[in-house]
Amino acid sequence: METLTALKMAHTAATAIMFACALGLGIWVWQTRRSGDATAAQRTLQGPRLFAWLFMGIALLSMPFTGWWMVHLVGWPLGQTWLLASSVLYAVAALGWFWLLVRLNKLRKATGGNGKFTFALALISFVCFVAIAGLMGAKPV
């Protein structure tokens, strides 16, 4: 298999894993809160959902490497506006994701935290990743 094709597949798989895990965790939290479960925040990182967070973390760490390698193989200059915008959005989304993980861990341990701010972090990260996917799909070269 050609290296560029393999990288595209790995990058696409990492993106799909990120969105699927985020969507699954979001639906799970929404359903538990809707059913009136007051312990939903404490159980967010426990059980099988830990695997979803691990998959998301691995995908999050692999995307910059596969993305840079693809750009290098294609020969695009890194100074293109859409690549720079994607990089900045990725940095914001990744930092938001890590901060979200810390906040959810605090909520799980019941050491405090604002649920609205936690939701805002999740929403900002999600919107950034959707914008990155849009930029990658459009590739305005």
C-alpha positions in Angstrom: 0.0 0.0 0.0 1.3 3.5 -0.8 2.4 5.5 2.2 0.2 8.5 1.5 -2.9 6.3 1.2 -2.0 4.5 4.5 -1.5 7.9 6.2 -4.9 9.2 4.8 -6.6 6.1 6.2 -4.9 6.4 9.6 -5.7 10.1 9.8 -9.3 9.5 8.8 -9.7 6.6 11.2 -8.3 8.8 14.1 -10.8 11.5 13.2 -13.7 9.0 13.0 -12.6 7.5 16.4 -12.5 11.0 18.0 -16.0 11.9 16.7 -17.5 8.5 17.5 -16.2 8.4 21.1 -17.1 12.0 21.7 -20.6 11.4 20.4 -21.0 8.2 22.4 -19.9 9.9 25.6 -22.1 12.9 25.0 -25.2 10.7 24.3 -24.4 8.7 27.4 -24.1 11.7 29.7 -27.3 13.3 28.1 -29.3 10.1 28.7 -28.2 9.7 32.3 -28.9 13.3 33.1 -32.2 13.1 31.4 -33.2 10.1 33.4 -32.4 12.1 36.6 -29.3 10.3 37.6 -27.4 12.6 39.9 -24.2 10.5 39.9 -23.6 10.8 36.1 -20.8 13.3 36.6 -19.0 11.0 39.1 -19.2 8.0 36.7 -18.1 9.7 33.5 -14.6 8.3 33.5 -15.4 4.9 35.1 -16.1 1.5 33.5 -16.0 1.0 29.7 -16.1 4.7 29.1 -12.4 4.8 30.1 -11.7 3.0 26.9 -13.5 5.7 25.0 -11.3 8.3 26.7 -8.2 6.3 25.9 -9.2 5.9 22.2 -9.8 9.6 22.0 -6.4 10.4 23.6 -4.5 8.1 21.2 -6.4 9.5 18.2 -5.7 13.0 19.5 -2.0 12.3 19.8 -1.7 10.6 16.4 -3.4 13.3 14.3 -0.6 15.9 14.3 2.0 13.3 13.2 -0.1 11.7 10.4 -1.2 15.2 9.3 2.3 16.6 9.1 3.6 13.5 7.4 0.8 13.8 4.7 1.5 17.5 4.2 5.2 16.7 3.9 4.6 13.9 1.3 2.3 16.0 -0.8 4.7 18.9 -0.7 2.4 21.6 0.6 4.1 24.5 2.3 3.2 24.7 6.0 2.6 28.5 5.7 -0.7 28.0 3.9 -3.6 29.8 5.7 -5.8 26.7 5.9 -3.0 24.6 7.4 -2.1 27.4 9.9 -5.7 27.8 10.9 -6.1 24.1 11.3 -3.0 24.0 13.5 -4.3 26.8 15.7 -7.7 25.3 16.0 -6.1 21.9 16.8 -4.1 23.5 19.6 -7.2 25.1 21.1 -9.2 21.9 20.8 -6.5 19.7 22.2 -5.9 22.0 25.2 -9.7 22.2 25.7 -9.9 18.4 25.6 -7.2 17.9 28.2 -8.7 20.6 30.4 -12.1 18.9 30.0 -10.5 15.6 31.1 -9.1 17.3 34.2 -12.5 18.9 35.0 -14.4 15.7 34.6 -12.0 14.0 36.9 -12.6 16.7 39.5 -16.4 16.2 39.0 -15.9 12.4 39.4 -14.0 12.9 42.7 -16.7 15.4 43.8 -14.0 18.1 44.5 -16.1 20.7 42.8 -16.5 22.2 39.4 -19.1 24.0 37.4 -21.0 21.8 35.0 -21.8 24.7 32.6 -18.1 25.5 32.2 -17.4 21.8 31.6 -20.0 21.7 28.9 -18.6 24.9 27.4 -15.2 23.3 27.2 -16.6 20.2 25.5 -18.6 22.3 23.1 -15.6 24.5 22.2 -13.4 21.4 21.6 -16.1 19.8 19.4 -16.7 22.9 17.3 -12.9 23.3 16.8 -12.6 19.7 15.6 -15.6 20.1 13.3 -14.0 23.3 11.8 -10.8 21.4 11.3 -12.6 18.6 9.5 -14.2 21.2 7.3 -10.9 22.9 6.5 -9.3 19.5 5.8 -12.2 18.5 3.6 -12.2 21.8 1.6 -8.4 22.1 1.3 -8.5 25.6 -0.1 -5.1 25.4 -1.8 
